[in-house]
């Protein structure tokens, strides 16, 4: 066959091509700079009112913040105080005061008169020094107690912590890692080397969470620290999330969440999983030699439900309501995320009621789809007109919506309702006037009365601090503070656009489309069709909302249109949609992700030309991506994958969630008698569902970003895939990040370098 010689470009054409490439390189450079600026914007991590307000209604709102430094490659915590008028207008804002690096947590007492500060100091020769300080409202230190000889690191995460004060501000209960024998003190029996399973992803090395009770000093006694639970309190159960209950005697009452090990003593990973063998327990305390300890733990929640996140409601004076404990639960076992229930326990009688039940399938798109929450806010209660409510945020289709749930009858009210769709069934939420209405709001606190604090954001707008006062005649969200935006974002904001639309044949799930230009199917093709990045979420039982992401906005600023795919199995659409995926794993999720760019092409919002079809996905999104690249090798031009699942059969005994592999493949996993081996029949099914069965057909350039410390999707999933592609001669790059887990966000360096590598990779395979 005669080879046709390439025709050289004319000098004018070559010059224009060089100019075009230089323009897009500059745009990508600007997007990288914008990403670095965006991740340096201080992130508000908590908000709490410092009670009580003054006589003229002046109140103080205390904020804690986290801020990355790209130059120093570190993260810093800080605090800030807003002074609010009786009309909730910001009168003054203090500068951010950065917290000492050894402070791991601070917590104000219910009356705001004391603050507990938890410290971990590195000390000499790597020996950590742990201490708890208590400061009064005038800034004087009331006490300090060294606790390093009693336990190891504090647990300040949502799964086991944070600390909880009693109602009078005289005692604190918290969770910390129990002491273990040191190898330097080891006896010939080798006790220090005895195997104990840890708690999995984000808890590597953490094996023995214990509950501690600290009584503050009084005029007649010193501070005393009591270890309430040990590994032998209830063998096989790890306790955390401790809170005080009202007690009519001198014996403290403590409520906890307990996480139970499996029948083979295995501990399944806890983070991102709402299906664990967990329950609400009350500790039965006794005094031994003057110290309180738990002689037993009595289960309070029902069998078969994965219960967690207890919160105590004490009615204020004048409110006719019994003290209550509310908590969340999901079905035990099965899929890892789903529709939760909200329960309430009346302390006077012990009666338990389901306030909000599981929703299988909402009757219409406008109906409440159920609760999709891992944990309740630390202070979730309001009382308006004598009626108490739980305030929280939940996925409601493709938005995170703040909810008010009545403690009287369980009725649910959206505090940020969906805007009514237009008559256009294809793009029902298109239009600039709908952008704010499509935003998401994450509730982070209340004042216990009528005021709610939230963080409101959208795909094009970083979080702003907002407040709603339910006592107002027409409650609306008031902006307390807006973030300072990077110059590139301010200049481009007028042209950026986003919307939500249903994906035909995969309803009720949806796609969030973010664009560097107006989303207008009637616009000229040269303007209207920027390259498209398709990004299904991980999980698979999680979901995209319209919350802000610096990564996705930076893609848009670089000139890409971004499609965030909520495929069948996503949260926020009812439990029926959630459980529809496992029987069709690798089919429904893959087909919905493939259908997204094709549908956008049919409505003139995406091109199918080479160089305009990119894919990004992590975890289960990587599973979908590796399926697409093998089964449909001509559909996408490049794949950027983060910690992808590639081989279900080899993953089972290396991941911290082996049950995930079974349940998502529509196979039963017994929590009492978990499988110790893999039968040939089971392996055959897992192998057939795995992307590795199609790896020899992959031709598209691929980049893998991998956390070397990932316990959820072991790094060998990527390594084996990388070597298979190398064997086939497929262009592939892989970068591994030591000390990083599944989320690839353990260090600022990983976030910055990982994003830059990925964006440059996409740029190389894009024709703008």
C-alpha positions, 0 to 999 in steps of 0.5 A, spaced: 500 500 500 502 506 497 503 511 503 501 518 502 506 523 504 504 528 509 503 535 506 507 540 510 503 546 513 504 553 510 507 558 514 501 562 516 497 555 518 503 553 522 504 560 525 496 560 527 497 552 530 503 554 534 499 560 537 493 556 538 497 551 542 500 557 546 493 560 548 491 553 550 497 552 554 497 559 557 489 557 559 491 550 563 497 554 566 492 559 569 487 553 571 493 550 575 494 557 578 487 558 580 487 551 583 493 552 587 489 559 590 482 555 591 485 550 595 489 555 599 482 559 601 480 557 608 475 552 609 470 553 615 470 546 619 465 548 625 461 553 627 458 554 634 455 560 638 458 562 644 452 563 649 449 567 652 447 573 647 448 580 651 442 583 653 442 587 647 442 581 643 449 581 641 452 574 640 459 571 638 460 566 633 466 562 633 469 558 627 474 553 626 478 553 620 483 549 616 487 552 611 493 549 606 499 552 604 502 551 597 508 554 598 510 551 605 506 544 603 502 544 609 495 545 613 494 549 618 488 550 623 485 556 625 479 560 629 476 566 628 470 570 631 464 573 628 460 578 632 453 578 630 447 583 632 440 581 634 438 582 627 444 577 625 448 582 621 456 581 622 458 587 626 466 585 627 470 579 624 476 578 628 483 576 624 484 568 623 488 566 629 492 560 627 492 554 632 499 551 635 501 545 631 500 541 637 493 542 638 488 537 635 482 539 638 478 544 642 471 544 645 467 549 649 463 547 655 455 548 654 455 555 657 461 557 653 465 559 660 470 553 659 474 551 653 478 544 653 484 544 649 487 537 647 494 537 645 499 532 642 506 534 643 512 530 639 517 530 645 524 528 645 526 522 641 519 521 638 515 520 645 509 523 644 506 528 650 499 528 651 495 533 655 488 536 656 488 543 658 481 547 661 481 555 660 476 560 663 472 565 659 478 570 661 483 566 658 486 563 665 488 556 665 484 552 670 488 546 669 492 541 665 493 534 666 498 529 662 494 523 660 500 520 655 501 515 661 494 513 660 493 512 653 495 514 646 492 518 641 486 522 641 480 520 636 477 526 634 474 524 627 466 523 626 466 515 627 469 515 634 469 522 637 469 528 638 469 529 646 463 531 649 461 535 655 456 534 661 450 539 661 454 543 667 461 543 664 464 539 669 466 533 666 468 531 659 468 524 656 472 522 650 475 516 646 483 515 645 487 509 643 489 504 649 496 503 651 499 497 648 505 493 650 512 497 648 517 492 644 522 495 649 518 492 655 517 486 651 517 479 655 519 473 653 512 471 651 512 477 646 505 480 648 507 486 644 507 483 637 501 479 638 496 480 632 490 485 633 486 487 627 486 495 626 480 499 624 482 500 616 482 506 612 484 512 615 485 508 622 491 504 620 495 502 626 489 504 630 486 498 634 483 499 641 479 505 642 477 506 649 472 511 652 475 516 658 471 520 663 475 526 665 472 530 672 475 537 672 477 540 679 473 543 684 474 547 690 475 540 694 478 535 689 483 535 683 482 533 676 481 525 675 481 521 669 477 514 669 478 509 663 471 507 662 472 501 657 477 497 655 478 491 650 475 486 655 469 491 656 465 487 651 470 483 647 470 484 640 466 491 640 470 498 639 466 503 643 466 511 641 461 517 640 460 517 647 455 522 650 453 524 657 445 522 659 442 526 664 443 522 671 439 523 677 444 519 682 452 520 683 453 515 677 454 518 671 450 515 665 454 515 658 451 513 651 456 510 646 456 507 639 459 500 639 462 497 632 462 489 633 468 485 630 466 479 625 465 472 627 472 470 625 475 476 629 476 480 623 474 488 623 471 491 617 473 498 615 468 503 618 469 510 614 464 511 608 460 505 611 453 505 614 452 498 614 457 496 619 455 491 625 454 497 630 449 499 635 447 504 641 449 502 648 449 505 655 455 503 659 453 500 666 458 504 670 461 502 677 466 504 682 473 500 683 478 503 688 475 510 687 475 510 679 469 509 675 469 503 669 464 500 665 462 493 668 458 492 662 455 495 656 447 494 654 445 495 647 439 500 646 438 500 639 435 494 635 438 488 632 439 488 625 440 495 624 447 499 623 446 504 629 450 510 630 451 518 631 447 519 638 445 526 640 442 528 646 436 533 646 435 537 653 428 541 652 429 548 654 425 551 660 418 552 657 418 547 652 413 541 653 418 535 651 421 530 654 429 529 654 430 525 647 436 521 644 436 521 637 440 517 632 441 514 625 441 507 623 441 503 616 440 496 615 446 491 617 450 488 612 448 489 604 450 495 600 455 500 604 451 506 603 443 507 603 437 510 605 438 512 613 432 512 618 432 517 624 430 514 631 428 518 637 428 515 644 424 518 650 429 517 656 423 518 661 420 511 658 425 508 654 420 508 648 424 508 641 420 511 635 422 511 628 422 519 626 424 518 619 423 511 615 427 509 609 424 511 603 424 506 597 422 510 591 419 517 592 412 518 588 415 524 584 421 528 583 419 533 588 418 528 594 423 527 599 427 521 597 430 519 604 435 521 609 443 520 606 447 521 612 453 518 615 453 523 621 448 528 624 451 535 626 454 535 633 449 540 635 443 539 631 437 542 635 433 548 634 426 550 638 421 554 635 414 556 637 415 550 642 417 545 637 424 542 637 427 540 630 433 536 628 437 540 623 441 536 618 443 536 611 442 530 606 443 528 599 436 530 595 438 528 588 443 532 585 443 537 591 445 537 598 439 540 602 438 542 609 432 539 612 428 541 619 425 534 622 420 535 627 421 531 633 414 531 635 411 527 628 418 526 624 415 531 618 421 533 614 421 540 611 426 542 606 430 549 608 432 550 601 427 547 596 428 545 589 426 550 584 420 548 579 423 545 573 421 548 566 417 545 561 423 543 557 424 535 559 431 535 556 434 541 560 429 542 565 434 547 570 437 551 565 438 558 566 442 563 570 436 565 574 437 557 577 444 557 579 443 559 586 437 555 587 441 549 585 446 550 590 448 545 596 448 547 603 451 543 608 449 545 616 455 545 620 451 548 627 445 551 630 445 555 636 440 550 640 434 555 639 432 558 632 439 560 628 442 555 623 449 556 620 451 552 614 456 553 608 452 554 601 456 553 595 455 551 588 460 548 582 462 555 580 462 558 587 466 556 593 463 555 600 460 562 603 458 562 610 450 563 611 445 563 617 438 562 617 433 564 623 427 560 623 424 565 628 424 570 622 417 572 619 420 569 612 426 565 614 431 566 608 439 564 608 443 570 610 450 571 607 455 572 613 462 571 609 464 570 602 470 567 600 475 571 596 476 568 589 482 568 585 483 573 579 482 568 574 475 565 577 473 573 578 474 574 570 471 568 568 465 567 572 461 571 567 462 566 562 461 559 566 455 555 567 452 549 570 446 545 570 442 539 572 439 534 567 436 527 567 439 522 564 434 518 559 433 511 560 437 511 567 432 515 571 431 518 576 438 519 576 442 525 573 448 528 571 451 535 573 454 539 567 459 544 568 461 548 563 466 554 561 461 557 556 454 558 556 450 551 556 446 553 549 444 547 545 443 552 539 450 556 539 455 555 534 459 548 534 465 552 534 463 555 541 459 550 544 463 544 544 469 544 548 472 538 550 468 533 555 471 530 561 466 524 564 467 523 571 462 518 575 463 518 582 466 512 586 462 508 592 458 506 588 453 508 593 455 515 594 453 521 590 455 527 587 451 534 589 452 541 587 457 542 592 464 546 590 470 542 588 476 546 586 478 540 582 472 540 577 472 548 577 479 548 575 478 543 569 472 548 567 477 554 567 482 550 563 477 549 558 473 543 559 466 541 560 465 537 566 459 531 566 459 529 573 455 522 573 450 520 578 449 513 575 444 508 578 446 506 585 447 513 587 444 516 593 439 521 594 434 517 589 430 512 594 433 505 596 430 502 590 435 506 586 441 504 591 440 496 591 438 496 583 446 496 581 449 490 585 445 485 580 447 489 574 454 491 576 459 493 571 453 494 566 448 499 569 454 503 572 458 503 565 452 504 560 450 510 564 457 513 564 457 511 556 451 514 555 452 521 558 457 523 553 453 520 547 446 524 550 450 530 550 452 529 543 445 528 541 443 535 544 449 538 541 453 539 547 458 535 546 463 533 540 465 525 539 471 528 535 477 525 537 481 529 542 475 531 545 473 525 549 476 524 556 475 520 562 476 521 569 474 517 575 477 514 582 475 508 586 469 505 583 469 511 578 476 507 576 472 501 576 467 504 571 473 507 567 477 501 566 471 497 564 470 502 558 477 503 556 477 495 555 470 494 552 469 500 548 476 502 546 474 507 541 470 511 545 474 515 550 481 518 548 485 518 555 483 515 562 485 519 568 484 514 574 485 514 581 486 508 585 481 504 581 478 497 582 481 493 577 480 485 579 475 483 584 477 476 585 484 479 588 482 484 592 477 480 597 483 478 602 487 485 601 482 490 602 479 492 609 472 491 606 472 484 603 464 484 604 464 490 599 466 485 593 461 480 595 455 485 596 456 489 590 457 483 586 450 480 588 453 475 593 452 474 600 457 475 605 456 473 612 458 477 618 457 471 623 461 466 618 465 470 613 468 466 608 475 464 609 477 462 602 474 463 595 470 458 591 472 457 584 464 458 582 465 465 586 472 467 583 469 465 576 463 470 577 468 476 580 473 475 575 467 475 569 465 482 573 472 485 573 475 490 568 482 486 568 478 481 563 478 486 558 485 489 559 488 486 552 483 490 548 485 497 552 488 502 547 487 509 550 493 512 554 492 511 561 495 515 567 494 512 574 495 516 581 495 511 587 496 512 594 501 507 597 497 507 603 490 505 601 487 500 605 480 500 601 483 499 594 490 496 595 495 499 590 496 492 587 490 493 583 493 499 580 500 495 579 497 489 576 493 493 571 499 498 569 504 492 568 498 488 564 498 495 559 505 495 559 505 488 556 500 490 551 504 496 549 498 501 551 501 508 553 501 508 561 504 512 566 503 511 574 505 515 580 505 513 587 504 517 593 507 514 599 503 516 606 497 517 602 490 513 603 484 512 598 482 519 598 489 521 596 489 528 600 494 526 606 499 531 604 498 538 600 504 536 596 500 530 593 494 534 592 498 539 588 502 534 584 497 529 583 492 535 580 497 538 576 500 531 573 493 529 571 491 536 568 497 536 564 496 529 562 489 530 559 492 537 556 496 532 552 491 528 549 486 534 548 484 537 541 482 544 543 
